Amino acid sequence: MGVAWLIYLLIYAFGVVIIALLVVGLVPSFRAISNFFVFVAGEIGGTFGMILLLNILLRTFDFDPFKGVSLSKANDVTVLLIFCSALVGGTTLVWLKVRLLGRRRKTEGH
């Protein structure tokens, strides 16, 4: 059990870094090394936030979305959800940083 969790953690870390490199490299206004680290922090926060939100909602409404679904299909959906929430969390945090620092630099320059 312990080795499986370590493998999952390494796959998640590798996926987070790949997503961060792609988004920070492809979006022109995000191109800065500090944005890479902010993006990774946002990805981790977005992942845990989505897991917490879904856990609360599913327990509140007593709903099991994977009832009658094979474990491999449930894992596929879970991994896709984790990486989508990481992408949203990282992009949102970098966008806020760029937007807020850009606005602050404009007001300081005038």
Residue frames as a rotation matrix with the C-alpha (Angstrom) as fourth column:
MET 1
0.565 0.825 0.000 0.00
0.825 -0.565 0.000 0.00
0.000 0.000 -1.000 0.00
GLY 2
0.465 -0.438 -0.770 2.81
0.207 -0.791 0.575 2.42
-0.861 -0.426 -0.277 0.86
VAL 3
-0.632 -0.740 0.230 4.62
0.356 -0.015 0.934 1.90
-0.688 0.672 0.273 -2.44
ALA 4
-0.164 0.659 0.734 1.43
0.979 0.017 0.204 2.46
0.122 0.752 -0.648 -4.45
TRP 5
0.784 0.473 -0.402 0.84
0.547 -0.833 0.087 5.84
-0.293 -0.288 -0.912 -2.79
LEU 6
0.007 -0.870 -0.493 4.43
0.076 -0.491 0.868 6.84
-0.997 -0.044 0.062 -3.51
ILE 7
-0.685 -0.206 0.699 3.96
0.664 0.221 0.715 5.94
-0.302 0.953 -0.014 -7.17
TYR 8
0.317 0.882 0.349 0.71
0.935 -0.352 0.039 7.95
0.157 0.314 -0.936 -7.33
LEU 9
0.669 -0.124 -0.733 2.44
0.288 -0.866 0.409 10.91
-0.685 -0.485 -0.544 -5.70
LEU 10
-0.440 -0.896 -0.067 5.28
0.195 -0.168 0.966 10.78
-0.877 0.412 0.249 -8.23
ILE 11
-0.442 0.374 0.815 2.84
0.895 0.131 0.426 10.57
0.053 0.918 -0.393 -11.14
TYR 12
0.677 0.717 -0.167 0.93
0.732 -0.680 0.047 13.57
-0.080 -0.154 -0.985 -9.74
ALA 13
0.333 -0.631 -0.701 4.14
0.130 -0.706 0.696 15.57
-0.934 -0.323 -0.153 -9.25
PHE 14
-0.692 -0.585 0.422 5.31
0.454 0.103 0.885 14.77
-0.561 0.805 0.194 -12.78
GLY 15
-0.085 0.768 0.635 1.91
0.976 -0.063 0.207 15.74
0.199 0.638 -0.744 -14.21
VAL 16
0.725 0.337 -0.601 1.84
0.534 -0.826 0.181 18.99
-0.435 -0.452 -0.778 -12.24
VAL 17
-0.131 -0.866 -0.483 5.27
0.085 -0.495 0.865 20.01
-0.988 0.072 0.139 -13.52
ILE 18
-0.707 -0.096 0.700 4.37
0.672 0.215 0.708 19.14
-0.218 0.972 -0.087 -17.13
ILE 19
0.343 0.902 0.261 1.11
0.928 -0.368 0.052 21.13
0.143 0.224 -0.964 -16.96
ALA 20
0.611 -0.159 -0.775 2.95
0.306 -0.856 0.417 24.08
-0.730 -0.492 -0.474 -15.38
LEU 21
-0.495 -0.867 -0.063 5.66
0.220 -0.195 0.956 24.05
-0.840 0.459 0.288 -18.04
LEU 22
-0.476 0.388 0.790 3.10
0.878 0.155 0.453 23.89
0.053 0.909 -0.414 -20.84
VAL 23
0.583 0.812 0.010 0.86
0.808 -0.582 0.088 26.68
0.077 -0.043 -0.996 -19.57
VAL 24
0.515 -0.445 -0.733 3.62
0.173 -0.784 0.597 29.02
-0.840 -0.434 -0.326 -18.43
GLY 25
-0.565 -0.805 0.181 5.50
0.309 -0.004 0.951 28.44
-0.765 0.593 0.251 -21.69
LEU 26
-0.497 0.413 0.763 2.52
0.863 0.144 0.484 28.83
0.090 0.899 -0.428 -24.02
VAL 27
0.661 0.749 -0.034 0.75
0.746 -0.652 0.138 31.83
0.081 -0.117 -0.990 -22.49
PRO 28
0.039 -0.760 0.649 2.80
0.560 -0.521 -0.644 34.95
0.827 0.388 0.406 -23.32
SER 29
0.272 0.090 0.958 1.76
-0.495 -0.841 0.219 37.00
0.825 -0.534 -0.184 -20.29
PHE 30
0.974 0.117 0.194 2.66
-0.227 0.499 0.837 34.12
0.002 -0.859 0.512 -17.93
ARG 31
0.610 -0.775 -0.162 6.28
0.456 0.511 -0.728 33.74
0.647 0.371 0.666 -19.10
ALA 32
0.167 -0.636 0.753 8.37
-0.784 -0.548 -0.290 34.24
0.597 -0.543 -0.590 -15.96
ILE 33
-0.536 -0.442 -0.720 10.14
0.024 0.844 -0.536 31.81
0.844 -0.304 -0.442 -13.64
SER 34
-0.928 0.239 0.285 8.22
-0.332 -0.186 -0.925 33.11
-0.169 -0.953 0.252 -10.64
ASN 35
-0.034 0.970 -0.242 4.97
-0.999 -0.033 0.008 32.31
0.000 0.242 0.970 -12.44
PHE 36
-0.166 -0.085 -0.982 6.07
-0.314 0.949 -0.030 28.68
0.935 0.304 -0.184 -12.70
PHE 37
-0.906 -0.233 -0.354 6.33
0.242 0.403 -0.883 28.38
0.348 -0.885 -0.309 -8.91
VAL 38
-0.661 0.747 0.068 3.07
-0.631 -0.505 -0.589 30.28
-0.405 -0.432 0.805 -8.39
PHE 39
-0.016 0.657 -0.754 1.40
-0.887 0.339 0.314 27.99
0.462 0.674 0.577 -10.92
VAL 40
-0.475 -0.217 -0.853 2.59
0.064 0.958 -0.279 24.85
0.878 -0.187 -0.441 -9.13
ALA 41
-0.987 0.151 -0.056 1.34
0.039 -0.111 -0.993 26.21
-0.156 -0.982 0.104 -5.80
GLY 42
-0.364 0.903 -0.229 -2.02
-0.890 -0.410 -0.201 27.01
-0.276 0.130 0.952 -7.42
GLU 43
-0.163 0.258 -0.952 -2.19
-0.572 0.762 0.304 23.53
0.804 0.594 0.023 -8.91
ILE 44
-0.799 -0.173 -0.576 -1.70
0.313 0.698 -0.644 21.90
0.513 -0.695 -0.504 -5.53
GLY 45
-0.858 0.508 -0.081 -4.24
-0.209 -0.488 -0.848 24.23
-0.470 -0.710 0.525 -3.93
GLY 46
-0.264 0.775 -0.574 -6.73
-0.962 -0.167 0.216 23.70
0.072 0.610 0.789 -6.75
THR 47
-0.414 0.047 -0.909 -6.41
-0.202 0.969 0.142 19.93
0.888 0.242 -0.391 -6.49
PHE 48
-0.879 0.050 -0.473 -6.96
0.454 0.387 -0.803 19.82
0.143 -0.921 -0.363 -2.75
GLY 49
-0.739 0.645 -0.193 -9.74
-0.490 -0.712 -0.504 22.39
-0.463 -0.278 0.842 -2.97
MET 50
-0.220 0.667 -0.712 -11.62
-0.856 0.219 0.469 20.38
0.469 0.712 0.523 -5.59
ILE 51
-0.560 -0.023 -0.828 -11.19
0.187 0.970 -0.154 17.15
0.807 -0.241 -0.539 -3.62
LEU 52
-0.938 0.199 -0.285 -12.50
0.254 -0.168 -0.952 18.85
-0.237 -0.966 0.107 -0.48
LEU 53
-0.561 0.759 -0.331 -15.42
-0.776 -0.621 -0.110 20.47
-0.289 0.195 0.937 -2.30
LEU 54
-0.215 0.470 -0.856 -16.47
-0.617 0.614 0.491 17.24
0.757 0.634 0.158 -4.00
ASN 55
-0.760 -0.111 -0.640 -16.12
0.352 0.758 -0.549 15.30
0.546 -0.643 -0.537 -0.77
ILE 56
-0.871 0.461 -0.167 -18.38
-0.090 -0.486 -0.870 17.75
-0.482 -0.743 0.465 1.06
LEU 57
-0.353 0.775 -0.524 -20.96
-0.934 -0.326 0.147 17.82
-0.057 0.541 0.839 -1.74
LEU 58
-0.331 0.205 -0.921 -21.08
-0.361 0.874 0.325 14.05
0.872 0.440 -0.216 -2.21
ARG 59
-0.845 0.019 -0.535 -21.44
0.466 0.516 -0.718 13.42
0.263 -0.856 -0.445 1.52
THR 60
-0.803 0.576 -0.155 -24.07
-0.379 -0.693 -0.613 16.14
-0.460 -0.433 0.775 1.91
PHE 61
-0.033 0.830 -0.556 -26.28
-0.999 -0.046 -0.009 14.75
-0.032 0.555 0.831 -0.84
ASP 62
-0.041 -0.049 0.998 -25.39
-0.401 0.916 0.029 11.08
-0.915 -0.399 -0.058 -0.08
PHE 63
0.852 0.279 -0.443 -24.48
-0.490 0.125 -0.863 10.49
-0.185 0.952 0.244 -3.71
ASP 64
0.046 -0.833 0.552 -22.10
-0.026 0.551 0.834 7.83
-0.999 -0.053 0.004 -5.03
PRO 65
0.395 0.149 -0.907 -21.17
-0.816 -0.397 -0.421 8.70
-0.422 0.906 -0.036 -8.64
PHE 66
-0.458 -0.687 -0.564 -19.17
-0.858 0.507 0.080 5.51
0.231 0.521 -0.822 -9.08
LYS 67
-0.170 0.478 0.862 -21.84
-0.525 0.696 -0.490 3.06
-0.834 -0.535 0.133 -7.98
GLY 68
0.666 0.441 0.602 -21.84
0.148 0.712 -0.686 0.15
-0.731 0.546 0.409 -10.44
VAL 69
0.826 -0.472 -0.307 -18.77
-0.500 -0.364 -0.785 1.48
0.259 0.803 -0.537 -12.30
SER 70
0.686 -0.640 -0.347 -15.58
0.612 0.765 -0.201 -0.54
0.395 -0.075 0.916 -12.59
LEU 71
0.603 -0.515 -0.610 -12.60
0.468 -0.391 0.793 0.59
-0.646 -0.763 0.005 -10.56
SER 72
-0.425 -0.822 0.379 -10.48
0.809 -0.158 0.566 1.33
-0.405 0.547 0.732 -13.64
LYS 73
-0.068 0.477 0.876 -13.12
0.716 -0.588 0.376 3.69
0.694 0.653 -0.302 -15.07
ALA 74
0.889 0.377 -0.259 -13.52
0.441 -0.556 0.705 5.38
0.122 -0.741 -0.660 -11.69
ASN 75
0.199 -0.904 -0.379 -9.75
0.621 -0.182 0.762 5.87
-0.758 -0.387 0.525 -11.48
ASP 76
-0.457 -0.336 0.824 -9.65
0.881 -0.303 0.365 7.34
0.127 0.892 0.434 -14.99
VAL 77
0.432 0.710 0.556 -12.33
0.532 -0.698 0.478 9.87
0.728 0.090 -0.679 -14.10
THR 78
0.849 -0.132 -0.511 -10.60
0.448 -0.334 0.829 10.71
-0.280 -0.933 -0.225 -10.83
VAL 79
-0.181 -0.984 0.004 -7.22
0.782 -0.141 0.607 11.32
-0.597 0.113 0.795 -12.49
LEU 80
-0.327 0.145 0.934 -8.83
0.777 -0.521 0.353 13.50
0.538 0.841 0.058 -15.16
LEU 81
0.734 0.669 0.121 -10.66
0.444 -0.607 0.659 15.49
0.514 -0.430 -0.742 -12.48
ILE 82
0.545 -0.615 -0.570 -7.47
0.610 -0.175 0.773 15.93
-0.575 -0.769 0.280 -10.47
PHE 83
-0.500 -0.817 0.287 -5.49
0.794 -0.301 0.528 17.29
-0.344 0.492 0.799 -13.42
CYS 84
-0.048 0.566 0.823 -8.36
0.671 -0.593 0.446 19.56
0.740 0.574 -0.351 -14.56
SER 85
0.897 0.378 -0.228 -8.68
0.410 -0.526 0.745 21.04
0.162 -0.762 -0.627 -11.08
ALA 86
0.141 -0.928 -0.345 -4.90
0.718 -0.144 0.681 21.49
-0.682 -0.344 0.646 -10.96
LEU 87
-0.509 -0.295 0.808 -5.00
0.834 -0.402 0.379 23.33
0.213 0.867 0.451 -14.28
VAL 88
0.405 0.750 0.524 -7.81
0.498 -0.661 0.561 25.62
0.767 0.034 -0.641 -13.12
GLY 89
0.841 -0.089 -0.534 -6.15
0.493 -0.279 0.824 26.32
-0.223 -0.956 -0.191 -9.76
GLY 90
-0.134 -0.988 -0.071 -2.74
0.790 -0.150 0.595 27.09
-0.598 0.024 0.801 -11.24
THR 91
-0.417 0.030 0.908 -4.07
0.776 -0.508 0.373 29.23
0.472 0.861 0.189 -14.06
THR 92
0.648 0.740 0.181 -6.29
0.500 -0.592 0.632 31.21
0.575 -0.319 -0.754 -11.71
LEU 93
0.661 -0.429 -0.616 -3.50
0.552 -0.277 0.786 31.92
-0.508 -0.860 0.054 -9.25
VAL 94
-0.464 -0.859 0.217 -1.03
0.780 -0.281 0.559 33.04
-0.419 0.428 0.800 -11.94
TRP 95
-0.143 0.495 0.857 -3.70
0.727 -0.535 0.431 35.14
0.671 0.685 -0.283 -13.64
LEU 96
0.858 0.464 -0.220 -4.45
0.475 -0.555 0.682 36.87
0.195 -0.690 -0.697 -10.34
LYS 97
0.238 -0.858 -0.456 -0.74
0.648 -0.209 0.732 37.48
-0.723 -0.470 0.506 -9.72
VAL 98
-0.593 -0.471 0.654 -0.17
0.805 -0.336 0.488 38.92
-0.010 0.816 0.578 -13.19
ARG 99
0.142 0.764 0.630 -3.31
0.649 -0.552 0.523 41.03
0.747 0.335 -0.574 -13.02
LEU 100
0.882 0.230 -0.412 -2.73
0.471 -0.467 0.748 42.40
-0.021 -0.854 -0.520 -9.51
LEU 101
0.039 -0.938 -0.344 0.98
0.636 -0.242 0.733 43.09
-0.771 -0.247 0.587 -9.97
GLY 102
-0.489 -0.163 0.857 0.34
0.843 -0.339 0.417 44.65
0.223 0.927 0.303 -13.38
ARG 103
0.525 0.757 0.388 -2.26
0.550 -0.650 0.524 46.97
0.649 -0.062 -0.758 -11.90
ARG 104
0.756 -0.295 -0.584 0.07
0.486 -0.346 0.803 47.86
-0.439 -0.891 -0.118 -9.01
ARG 105
-0.322 -0.935 0.153 2.95
0.785 -0.173 0.594 48.64
-0.529 0.311 0.790 -11.38
LYS 106
-0.153 0.346 0.926 0.68
0.786 -0.525 0.326 50.88
0.599 0.777 -0.192 -13.48
THR 107
0.845 0.531 0.058 -0.37
0.374 -0.666 0.646 52.94
0.382 -0.524 -0.761 -10.44
GLU 108
0.490 -0.743 -0.456 3.23
0.524 -0.168 0.835 53.20
-0.697 -0.648 0.307 -9.16
GLY 109
-0.358 -0.682 0.638 4.50
0.912 -0.109 0.395 54.33
-0.200 0.724 0.661 -12.58
HIS 110
0.036 0.449 0.893 2.12
0.632 -0.702 0.328 57.30
0.774 0.553 -0.309 -12.85
